[in-house]
Amino acid sequence: MSYIGRGISNLSDRTVLDSITTSATATYNLLLNTVAYVPSSAESLTVSLNGVIQAPQSSYTVSGSTIIFDSALTGTDVIDFILAERAITLTTVGSGSVGTSQLVDGSITSAKLASGVVSPVYGLFRKIDPTVVAWSKTAAFTMETNTGLYIEVNGDVKTIASATSITMPSATAGTDYAIWCTTAGALEATTDHVSPPSANARKVGGFHYAPGGNATGTSGGDTTPAINEYSLWDLKFRPTSSDPRGMTLVGGHFWSDIYLTGVDHHTNGTSYYNVTIADGKFTT
């Protein structure tokens, strides 16, 4: 809808000048917050004297920062108020003067971009520390972020602090879990690697919940289920294979399947717990 009213070039605001105590004189100083105030004209003032609005030029005039009434007042007269109308100067924001500090975080969404414009944040997954995996194991089946994250989800960038907890489902030993970032900026793990836990959530990582604890050497371990901390992956820290399920980082040098390839690898991936391996005889 178009603007109805006076042109914006004539915008102004009003302020109440300091109170004046009358005496046997016609001339008084105009002050605004104890500082001399010079009105642009007599007409720019609204003056109430003894409850009556005075007419500019005929009832009073102005000279610099003084108001001069047409006749001397007395100590019993009361200047109720003097309103001053001040012009507003509209400033055009200089080209290139608006930076990120002037913008509220999350205030620009994809809906504000013109049709056909590719958002520069589309697909963003940035880690404050790019040298580490985004998640860390804090207990047998609890996890949190290992560094601060900036993640684009459905056109908006979510800022997630380091040490943010990941919501975990019920634990099932030998299962691969996906980590999703929701449109609310929450992190949630699920067993479903295809369907998000909520509308428009984005899959950003995963891990394997092993049926036994990892050994510290080349042998050993135990039968207590726990997250395999070397299976943690994110979008920037992962194997090059299209499906990182059931894989672990070995010695910090290469990724390897945890289990032998199963007969149903087209469905479960090449590394899956407790299934018949591809030879059709043995179980992982």
C-alpha positions, 0 to 999 in steps of 0.5 A, a space after each residue: 500500500 502506498 504511503 498516505 500523508 505529508 512527504 517524508 522531506 517534511 518530517 519533524 518531531 516535537 519536544 517540550 522545552 524547559 519550564 519558564 517561571 514568569 515575572 514582570 517582563 515580556 522576554 524569556 529565554 528558551 531552553 532545552 535540557 538547560 541548553 539555549 534553544 533556537 527555534 526555526 520560527 515563531 510558528 514552530 512553537 506551540 505556546 500555552 499561557 494560562 490555559 490558552 494556546 497563543 497565536 504566533 507573531 501576534 501574541 508572541 515572537 521569537 528572536 534567537 533563543 528568546 520568546 517575546 510576548 506582546 505584553 509583559 507578564 506577571 508572576 501570577 501568569 503561568 506558561 503551561 508549556 512550550 512545544 518545539 517542532 524540530 525538523 528531522 534530517 534523513 540520512 541515506 546509508 552510504 554504499 558498502 557501509 552495512 556490515 555483519 555487525 549491523 545485522 541480527 544473527 539469523 535475520 536474513 532467510 532464503 525467503 528474502 532472496 530474489 527468485 533464482 538467487 543462489 544463497 551463499 550459505 546453501 550447504 554451509 557446514 563450518 567448524 570453528 576448529 576444522 581439524 577435529 571431528 564435530 562430535 565427541 563421546 562423553 559416555 557409553 551412549 552420550 555425545 556432544 559437539 566437539 567444536 562450535 558449528 555453523 550449519 545451514 538448515 532449510 536456508 537458515 544458518 544455525 549457530 551451535 556452541 561447542 559442548 552442545 548435547 546431542 539428543 540420543 534415542 534408545 541404544 541398540 548395540 551394533 547399530 549405526 546412528 545418523 546425526 541430524 540438525 533440525 530447523 530449530 538448531 537442535 542436534 538429534 541422533 536417529 537410526 534412520 539415515 534417510 528420513 529426518 526426525 522432523 521436517 527439513 532437518 539436515 543429516 550432518 554426521 553419524 557414529 557406530 554403537 559397538 556391541 563391545 568396548 574398544 581395545 587400547 591395543 591390537 587385541 582385547 576389548 570387552 562386551 560392554 556396548 559403547 560408542 566407537 569413538 573412531 567411527 564418529 564422522 561429519 560432513 567434513 570429517 569422513 571417509 570418501 565412500 558414499 556410505 560411511 555406516 559401519 566404518 572406523 578411522 584406523 590409526 588416524 590414517 585410513 577408514 575401514 569397515 568394522 564388519 565383513 561385507 554382508 549378503 544384504 549390503 545393498 540395503 545395510 551398507 558394506 559393514 553391518 553387525 550380526 548379519 550373514 556375510 557375503 559367503 553365505 555361511 558366517 555371521 558378522 
